[in-house]
Amino acid sequence: MNVPINAKRLRASLPQVVERVRRGTRFTVIYRSRPAFQIVPVNDSGEAPVSLQDDPLYRAEAVGSSADGRTSAEHDAVLYPR
């Protein structure tokens, strides 16, 4: 379902809008009497999820060094939780 909502009402009722989006509702935000953007559920992006083996960033070789001293394995654990 696609529900129009103006920007003022969106600001005033953001927690309720977030909950409805989590349940599948799509919103078209109206700003200055014109559609400005849509809010859609994350799993409704139209893009197929990519497996880790097919993700080119996951398979990329390490370059440079980490400014925080962490290893690439530690960064991978944050970026690609299992």
PDB file as gemmi writes it, atoms N, CA and C in Angstrom:
CRYST1    1.000    1.000    1.000  90.00  90.00  90.00 P 1                      
ATOM      1  N   MET A   1       0.845  -1.172   0.000  1.00  0.00           N  
ATOM      2  CA  MET A   1       0.000   0.000   0.000  1.00  0.00           C  
ATOM      3  C   MET A   1       0.895   1.241   0.000  1.00  0.00           C  
ATOM      4  N   ASN A   2       0.557   2.222  -0.831  1.00  0.00           N  
ATOM      5  CA  ASN A   2       1.308   3.467  -0.904  1.00  0.00           C  
ATOM      6  C   ASN A   2       0.453   4.584  -0.302  1.00  0.00           C  
ATOM      7  N   VAL A   3       0.971   5.209   0.746  1.00  0.00           N  
ATOM      8  CA  VAL A   3       0.214   6.219   1.490  1.00  0.00           C  
ATOM      9  C   VAL A   3       0.889   7.580   1.334  1.00  0.00           C  
ATOM     10  N   PRO A   4       0.176   8.601   0.852  1.00  0.00           N  
ATOM     11  CA  PRO A   4       0.771   9.940   0.814  1.00  0.00           C  
ATOM     12  C   PRO A   4       0.820  10.531   2.226  1.00  0.00           C  
ATOM     13  N   ILE A   5       1.910  11.240   2.511  1.00  0.00           N  
ATOM     14  CA  ILE A   5       2.060  11.892   3.817  1.00  0.00           C  
ATOM     15  C   ILE A   5       2.842  13.182   3.602  1.00  0.00           C  
ATOM     16  N   ASN A   6       2.393  14.272   4.225  1.00  0.00           N  
ATOM     17  CA  ASN A   6       3.140  15.519   4.047  1.00  0.00           C  
ATOM     18  C   ASN A   6       4.313  15.564   5.033  1.00  0.00           C  
ATOM     19  N   ALA A   7       5.285  16.407   4.730  1.00  0.00           N  
ATOM     20  CA  ALA A   7       6.519  16.458   5.515  1.00  0.00           C  
ATOM     21  C   ALA A   7       6.258  16.824   6.973  1.00  0.00           C  
ATOM     22  N   LYS A   8       5.316  17.713   7.213  1.00  0.00           N  
ATOM     23  CA  LYS A   8       5.014  18.116   8.588  1.00  0.00           C  
ATOM     24  C   LYS A   8       4.471  16.937   9.395  1.00  0.00           C  
ATOM     25  N   ARG A   9       3.546  16.200   8.806  1.00  0.00           N  
ATOM     26  CA  ARG A   9       2.985  15.033   9.499  1.00  0.00           C  
ATOM     27  C   ARG A   9       4.055  13.944   9.683  1.00  0.00           C  
ATOM     28  N   LEU A  10       4.944  13.779   8.705  1.00  0.00           N  
ATOM     29  CA  LEU A  10       6.029  12.799   8.823  1.00  0.00           C  
ATOM     30  C   LEU A  10       6.894  13.112  10.035  1.00  0.00           C  
ATOM     31  N   ARG A  11       7.286  14.371  10.190  1.00  0.00           N  
ATOM     32  CA  ARG A  11       8.109  14.761  11.346  1.00  0.00           C  
ATOM     33  C   ARG A  11       7.374  14.499  12.651  1.00  0.00           C  
ATOM     34  N   ALA A  12       6.089  14.789  12.678  1.00  0.00           N  
ATOM     35  CA  ALA A  12       5.314  14.654  13.914  1.00  0.00           C  
ATOM     36  C   ALA A  12       5.033  13.202  14.276  1.00  0.00           C  
ATOM     37  N   SER A  13       5.018  12.322  13.294  1.00  0.00           N  
ATOM     38  CA  SER A  13       4.626  10.938  13.578  1.00  0.00           C  
ATOM     39  C   SER A  13       5.659   9.926  13.103  1.00  0.00           C  
ATOM     40  N   LEU A  14       6.932  10.298  13.128  1.00  0.00           N  
ATOM     41  CA  LEU A  14       7.979   9.420  12.608  1.00  0.00           C  
ATOM     42  C   LEU A  14       7.993   8.029  13.240  1.00  0.00           C  
ATOM     43  N   PRO A  15       7.892   7.879  14.567  1.00  0.00           N  
ATOM     44  CA  PRO A  15       7.910   6.513  15.119  1.00  0.00           C  
ATOM     45  C   PRO A  15       6.787   5.626  14.566  1.00  0.00           C  
ATOM     46  N   GLN A  16       5.603   6.188  14.390  1.00  0.00           N  
ATOM     47  CA  GLN A  16       4.493   5.407  13.844  1.00  0.00           C  
ATOM     48  C   GLN A  16       4.731   5.064  12.374  1.00  0.00           C  
ATOM     49  N   VAL A  17       5.299   6.000  11.632  1.00  0.00           N  
ATOM     50  CA  VAL A  17       5.600   5.747  10.225  1.00  0.00           C  
ATOM     51  C   VAL A  17       6.635   4.635  10.107  1.00  0.00           C  
ATOM     52  N   VAL A  18       7.669   4.681  10.928  1.00  0.00           N  
ATOM     53  CA  VAL A  18       8.700   3.638  10.902  1.00  0.00           C  
ATOM     54  C   VAL A  18       8.072   2.273  11.154  1.00  0.00           C  
ATOM     55  N   GLU A  19       7.207   2.181  12.132  1.00  0.00           N  
ATOM     56  CA  GLU A  19       6.566   0.902  12.447  1.00  0.00           C  
ATOM     57  C   GLU A  19       5.720   0.408  11.273  1.00  0.00           C  
ATOM     58  N   ARG A  20       4.994   1.306  10.641  1.00  0.00           N  
ATOM     59  CA  ARG A  20       4.172   0.900   9.492  1.00  0.00           C  
ATOM     60  C   ARG A  20       5.036   0.469   8.316  1.00  0.00           C  
ATOM     61  N   VAL A  21       6.166   1.146   8.107  1.00  0.00           N  
ATOM     62  CA  VAL A  21       7.074   0.756   7.026  1.00  0.00           C  
ATOM     63  C   VAL A  21       7.641  -0.629   7.309  1.00  0.00           C  
ATOM     64  N   ARG A  22       7.986  -0.897   8.555  1.00  0.00           N  
ATOM     65  CA  ARG A  22       8.483  -2.234   8.911  1.00  0.00           C  
ATOM     66  C   ARG A  22       7.462  -3.321   8.589  1.00  0.00           C  
ATOM     67  N   ARG A  23       6.175  -2.965   8.627  1.00  0.00           N  
ATOM     68  CA  ARG A  23       5.111  -3.931   8.329  1.00  0.00           C  
ATOM     69  C   ARG A  23       4.737  -3.946   6.845  1.00  0.00           C  
ATOM     70  N   GLY A  24       5.429  -3.143   6.036  1.00  0.00           N  
ATOM     71  CA  GLY A  24       5.240  -3.223   4.593  1.00  0.00           C  
ATOM     72  C   GLY A  24       4.607  -2.028   3.916  1.00  0.00           C  
ATOM     73  N   THR A  25       4.182  -1.032   4.662  1.00  0.00           N  
ATOM     74  CA  THR A  25       3.556   0.147   4.058  1.00  0.00           C  
ATOM     75  C   THR A  25       4.610   1.020   3.388  1.00  0.00           C  
ATOM     76  N   ARG A  26       4.279   1.543   2.225  1.00  0.00           N  
ATOM     77  CA  ARG A  26       5.145   2.488   1.512  1.00  0.00           C  
ATOM     78  C   ARG A  26       4.530   3.875   1.647  1.00  0.00           C  
ATOM     79  N   PHE A  27       5.366   4.893   1.787  1.00  0.00           N  
ATOM     80  CA  PHE A  27       4.880   6.271   1.902  1.00  0.00           C  
ATOM     81  C   PHE A  27       5.479   7.118   0.790  1.00  0.00           C  
ATOM     82  N   THR A  28       4.670   8.003   0.229  1.00  0.00           N  
ATOM     83  CA  THR A  28       5.155   9.037  -0.673  1.00  0.00           C  
ATOM     84  C   THR A  28       5.085  10.342   0.101  1.00  0.00           C  
ATOM     85  N   VAL A  29       6.237  10.964   0.302  1.00  0.00           N  
ATOM     86  CA  VAL A  29       6.297  12.195   1.090  1.00  0.00           C  
ATOM     87  C   VAL A  29       6.032  13.384   0.170  1.00  0.00           C  
ATOM     88  N   ILE A  30       5.070  14.194   0.587  1.00  0.00           N  
ATOM     89  CA  ILE A  30       4.678  15.383  -0.163  1.00  0.00           C  
ATOM     90  C   ILE A  30       5.341  16.595   0.490  1.00  0.00           C  
ATOM     91  N   TYR A  31       6.085  17.365  -0.317  1.00  0.00           N  
ATOM     92  CA  TYR A  31       6.753  18.565   0.174  1.00  0.00           C  
ATOM     93  C   TYR A  31       6.409  19.704  -0.772  1.00  0.00           C  
ATOM     94  N   ARG A  32       5.858  20.770  -0.233  1.00  0.00           N  
ATOM     95  CA  ARG A  32       5.425  21.923  -1.030  1.00  0.00           C  
ATOM     96  C   ARG A  32       4.471  21.497  -2.147  1.00  0.00           C  
ATOM     97  N   SER A  33       3.520  20.665  -1.761  1.00  0.00           N  
ATOM     98  CA  SER A  33       2.436  20.211  -2.643  1.00  0.00           C  
ATOM     99  C   SER A  33       2.881  19.310  -3.789  1.00  0.00           C  
ATOM    100  N   ARG A  34       4.104  18.779  -3.708  1.00  0.00           N  
ATOM    101  CA  ARG A  34       4.590  17.878  -4.754  1.00  0.00           C  
ATOM    102  C   ARG A  34       5.223  16.644  -4.123  1.00  0.00           C  
ATOM    103  N   PRO A  35       5.103  15.490  -4.780  1.00  0.00           N  
ATOM    104  CA  PRO A  35       5.802  14.300  -4.287  1.00  0.00           C  
ATOM    105  C   PRO A  35       7.309  14.556  -4.297  1.00  0.00           C  
ATOM    106  N   ALA A  36       7.968  14.302  -3.171  1.00  0.00           N  
ATOM    107  CA  ALA A  36       9.405  14.570  -3.058  1.00  0.00           C  
ATOM    108  C   ALA A  36      10.231  13.285  -3.047  1.00  0.00           C  
ATOM    109  N   PHE A  37       9.780  12.287  -2.302  1.00  0.00           N  
ATOM    110  CA  PHE A  37      10.503  11.018  -2.231  1.00  0.00           C  
ATOM    111  C   PHE A  37       9.594   9.968  -1.627  1.00  0.00           C  
ATOM    112  N   GLN A  38      10.057   8.720  -1.706  1.00  0.00           N  
ATOM    113  CA  GLN A  38       9.295   7.622  -1.126  1.00  0.00           C  
ATOM    114  C   GLN A  38      10.066   6.996   0.020  1.00  0.00           C  
ATOM    115  N   ILE A  39       9.318   6.496   0.978  1.00  0.00           N  
ATOM    116  CA  ILE A  39       9.879   5.704   2.069  1.00  0.00           C  
ATOM    117  C   ILE A  39       9.352   4.295   1.858  1.00  0.00           C  
ATOM    118  N   VAL A  40      10.261   3.353   1.677  1.00  0.00           N  
ATOM    119  CA  VAL A  40       9.868   1.970   1.397  1.00  0.00           C  
ATOM    120  C   VAL A  40      10.590   1.032   2.354  1.00  0.00           C  
ATOM    121  N   PRO A  41      10.017  -0.139   2.609  1.00  0.00           N  
ATOM    122  CA  PRO A  41      10.708  -1.112   3.458  1.00  0.00           C  
ATOM    123  C   PRO A  41      12.045  -1.511   2.830  1.00  0.00           C  
ATOM    124  N   VAL A  42      13.015  -1.809   3.654  1.00  0.00           N  
ATOM    125  CA  VAL A  42      14.349  -2.179   3.175  1.00  0.00           C  
ATOM    126  C   VAL A  42      14.275  -3.378   2.241  1.00  0.00           C  
ATOM    127  N   ASN A  43      13.502  -4.373   2.591  1.00  0.00           N  
ATOM    128  CA  ASN A  43      13.424  -5.571   1.762  1.00  0.00           C  
ATOM    129  C   ASN A  43      12.592  -5.351   0.505  1.00  0.00           C  
ATOM    130  N   ASP A  44      12.140  -4.146   0.258  1.00  0.00           N  
ATOM    131  CA  ASP A  44      11.325  -3.815  -0.897  1.00  0.00           C  
ATOM    132  C   ASP A  44      12.120  -2.980  -1.901  1.00  0.00           C  
ATOM    133  N   SER A  45      13.433  -3.077  -1.851  1.00  0.00           N  
ATOM    134  CA  SER A  45      14.269  -2.224  -2.690  1.00  0.00           C  
ATOM    135  C   SER A  45      14.262  -2.635  -4.152  1.00  0.00           C  
ATOM    136  N   GLY A  46      13.784  -3.847  -4.448  1.00  0.00           N  
ATOM    137  CA  GLY A  46      13.779  -4.313  -5.824  1.00  0.00           C  
ATOM    138  C   GLY A  46      15.087  -4.955  -6.235  1.00  0.00           C  
ATOM    139  N   GLU A  47      16.082  -4.914  -5.379  1.00  0.00           N  
ATOM    140  CA  GLU A  47      17.367  -5.524  -5.678  1.00  0.00           C  
ATOM    141  C   GLU A  47      17.471  -6.864  -4.972  1.00  0.00           C  
ATOM    142  N   ALA A  48      17.988  -7.842  -5.681  1.00  0.00           N  
ATOM    143  CA  ALA A  48      18.180  -9.151  -5.068  1.00  0.00           C  
ATOM    144  C   ALA A  48      19.362  -9.083  -4.109  1.00  0.00           C  
ATOM    145  N   PRO A  49      19.269  -9.722  -2.944  1.00  0.00           N  
ATOM    146  CA  PRO A  49      20.406  -9.720  -2.028  1.00  0.00           C  
ATOM    147  C   PRO A  49      21.582 -10.472  -2.641  1.00  0.00           C  
ATOM    148  N   VAL A  50      22.774 -10.021  -2.336  1.00  0.00           N  
ATOM    149  CA  VAL A  50      23.994 -10.618  -2.868  1.00  0.00           C  
ATOM    150  C   VAL A  50      24.617 -11.495  -1.792  1.00  0.00           C  
ATOM    151  N   SER A  51      24.994 -12.709  -2.183  1.00  0.00           N  
ATOM    152  CA  SER A  51      25.663 -13.583  -1.219  1.00  0.00           C  
ATOM    153  C   SER A  51      27.089 -13.085  -1.001  1.00  0.00           C  
ATOM    154  N   LEU A  52      27.695 -13.474   0.103  1.00  0.00           N  
ATOM    155  CA  LEU A  52      29.062 -13.039   0.395  1.00  0.00           C  
ATOM    156  C   LEU A  52      30.030 -13.473  -0.695  1.00  0.00           C  
ATOM    157  N   GLN A  53      29.851 -14.660  -1.226  1.00  0.00           N  
ATOM    158  CA  GLN A  53      30.762 -15.157  -2.260  1.00  0.00           C  
ATOM    159  C   GLN A  53      30.654 -14.341  -3.550  1.00  0.00           C  
ATOM    160  N   ASP A  54      29.506 -13.734  -3.791  1.00  0.00           N  
ATOM    161  CA  ASP A  54      29.315 -12.926  -4.998  1.00  0.00           C  
ATOM    162  C   ASP A  54      29.585 -11.441  -4.772  1.00  0.00           C  
ATOM    163  N   ASP A  55      29.822 -11.042  -3.542  1.00  0.00           N  
ATOM    164  CA  ASP A  55      30.054  -9.639  -3.214  1.00  0.00           C  
ATOM    165  C   ASP A  55      31.500  -9.274  -3.538  1.00  0.00           C  
ATOM    166  N   PRO A  56      31.725  -8.391  -4.519  1.00  0.00           N  
ATOM    167  CA  PRO A  56      33.104  -8.069  -4.900  1.00  0.00           C  
ATOM    168  C   PRO A  56      33.896  -7.390  -3.784  1.00  0.00           C  
ATOM    169  N   LEU A  57      33.244  -6.636  -2.919  1.00  0.00           N  
ATOM    170  CA  LEU A  57      33.978  -6.010  -1.815  1.00  0.00           C  
ATOM    171  C   LEU A  57      34.435  -7.044  -0.793  1.00  0.00           C  
ATOM    172  N   TYR A  58      33.630  -8.061  -0.576  1.00  0.00           N  
ATOM    173  CA  TYR A  58      33.992  -9.095   0.390  1.00  0.00           C  
ATOM    174  C   TYR A  58      35.203  -9.877  -0.096  1.00  0.00           C  
ATOM    175  N   ARG A  59      35.287 -10.096  -1.413  1.00  0.00           N  
ATOM    176  CA  ARG A  59      36.384 -10.887  -1.972  1.00  0.00           C  
ATOM    177  C   ARG A  59      37.609 -10.039  -2.314  1.00  0.00           C  
ATOM    178  N   ALA A  60      37.528  -8.732  -2.195  1.00  0.00           N  
ATOM    179  CA  ALA A  60      38.631  -7.856  -2.598  1.00  0.00           C  
ATOM    180  C   ALA A  60      39.855  -8.051  -1.707  1.00  0.00           C  
ATOM    181  N   GLU A  61      41.002  -7.885  -2.317  1.00  0.00           N  
ATOM    182  CA  GLU A  61      42.259  -7.958  -1.571  1.00  0.00           C  
ATOM    183  C   GLU A  61      42.393  -6.717  -0.688  1.00  0.00           C  
ATOM    184  N   ALA A  62      43.083  -6.881   0.415  1.00  0.00           N  
ATOM    185  CA  ALA A  62      43.299  -5.760   1.332  1.00  0.00           C  
ATOM    186  C   ALA A  62      44.221  -4.734   0.679  1.00  0.00           C  
ATOM    187  N   VAL A  63      43.919  -3.466   0.900  1.00  0.00           N  
ATOM    188  CA  VAL A  63      44.780  -2.386   0.425  1.00  0.00           C  
ATOM    189  C   VAL A  63      45.016  -1.432   1.580  1.00  0.00           C  
ATOM    190  N   GLY A  64      46.222  -0.937   1.687  1.00  0.00           N  
ATOM    191  CA  GLY A  64      46.533   0.013   2.751  1.00  0.00           C  
ATOM    192  C   GLY A  64      46.510  -0.631   4.123  1.00  0.00           C  
ATOM    193  N   SER A  65      46.371   0.211   5.129  1.00  0.00           N  
ATOM    194  CA  SER A  65      46.321  -0.287   6.499  1.00  0.00           C  
ATOM    195  C   SER A  65      45.231   0.456   7.252  1.00  0.00           C  
ATOM    196  N   SER A  66      44.781  -0.160   8.312  1.00  0.00           N  
ATOM    197  CA  SER A  66      43.700   0.407   9.097  1.00  0.00           C  
ATOM    198  C   SER A  66      44.246   1.457  10.055  1.00  0.00           C  
ATOM    199  N   ALA A  67      43.593   2.599  10.093  1.00  0.00           N  
ATOM    200  CA  ALA A  67      44.023   3.664  10.994  1.00  0.00           C  
ATOM    201  C   ALA A  67      43.784   3.305  12.453  1.00  0.00           C  
ATOM    202  N   ASP A  68      42.837   2.399  12.701  1.00  0.00           N  
ATOM    203  CA  ASP A  68      42.540   2.039  14.089  1.00  0.00           C  
ATOM    204  C   ASP A  68      43.288   0.787  14.548  1.00  0.00           C  
ATOM    205  N   GLY A  69      44.134   0.228  13.687  1.00  0.00           N  
ATOM    206  CA  GLY A  69      44.942  -0.918  14.076  1.00  0.00           C  
ATOM    207  C   GLY A  69      44.226  -2.256  14.011  1.00  0.00           C  
ATOM    208  N   ARG A  70      42.991  -2.282  13.556  1.00  0.00           N  
ATOM    209  CA  ARG A  70      42.248  -3.540  13.471  1.00  0.00           C  
ATOM    210  C   ARG A  70      42.654  -4.317  12.223  1.00  0.00           C  
ATOM    211  N   THR A  71      42.508  -5.620  12.309  1.00  0.00           N  
ATOM    212  CA  THR A  71      42.821  -6.474  11.164  1.00  0.00           C  
ATOM    213  C   THR A  71      41.651  -6.479  10.191  1.00  0.00           C  
ATOM    214  N   SER A  72      41.916  -6.950   8.985  1.00  0.00           N  
ATOM    215  CA  SER A  72      40.833  -7.038   8.003  1.00  0.00           C  
ATOM    216  C   SER A  72      39.752  -8.006   8.472  1.00  0.00           C  
ATOM    217  N   ALA A  73      40.136  -9.048   9.179  1.00  0.00           N  
ATOM    218  CA  ALA A  73      39.149 -10.000   9.709  1.00  0.00           C  
ATOM    219  C   ALA A  73      38.224  -9.319  10.717  1.00  0.00           C  
ATOM    220  N   GLU A  74      38.765  -8.419  11.526  1.00  0.00           N  
ATOM    221  CA  GLU A  74      37.936  -7.695  12.495  1.00  0.00           C  
ATOM    222  C   GLU A  74      36.964  -6.746  11.782  1.00  0.00           C  
ATOM    223  N   HIS A  75      37.448  -6.091  10.728  1.00  0.00           N  
ATOM    224  CA  HIS A  75      36.561  -5.225   9.947  1.00  0.00           C  
ATOM    225  C   HIS A  75      35.485  -6.056   9.248  1.00  0.00           C  
ATOM    226  N   ASP A  76      35.863  -7.204   8.687  1.00  0.00           N  
ATOM    227  CA  ASP A  76      34.884  -8.068   8.031  1.00  0.00           C  
ATOM    228  C   ASP A  76      33.796  -8.508   8.994  1.00  0.00           C  
ATOM    229  N   ALA A  77      34.160  -8.773  10.239  1.00  0.00           N  
ATOM    230  CA  ALA A  77      33.168  -9.202  11.228  1.00  0.00           C  
ATOM    231  C   ALA A  77      32.123  -8.113  11.466  1.00  0.00           C  
ATOM    232  N   VAL A  78      32.536  -6.854  11.351  1.00  0.00           N  
ATOM    233  CA  VAL A  78      31.592  -5.749  11.526  1.00  0.00           C  
ATOM    234  C   VAL A  78      30.764  -5.544  10.252  1.00  0.00           C  
ATOM    235  N   LEU A  79      31.421  -5.575   9.096  1.00  0.00           N  
ATOM    236  CA  LEU A  79      30.737  -5.311   7.831  1.00  0.00           C  
ATOM    237  C   LEU A  79      29.852  -6.457   7.374  1.00  0.00           C  
ATOM    238  N   TYR A  80      30.254  -7.683   7.684  1.00  0.00           N  
ATOM    239  CA  TYR A  80      29.531  -8.869   7.216  1.00  0.00           C  
ATOM    240  C   TYR A  80      29.197  -9.780   8.390  1.00  0.00           C  
ATOM    241  N   PRO A  81      28.302  -9.349   9.263  1.00  0.00           N  
ATOM    242  CA  PRO A  81      27.964 -10.207  10.408  1.00  0.00           C  
ATOM    243  C   PRO A  81      27.319 -11.500   9.932  1.00  0.00           C  
ATOM    244  N   ARG A  82      27.589 -12.548  10.661  1.00  0.00           N  
ATOM    245  CA  ARG A  82      27.027 -13.856  10.263  1.00  0.00           C  
ATOM    246  C   ARG A  82      25.947 -14.271  11.186  1.00  0.00           C  
TER     247      ARG A  82                                                      
END                                                                             
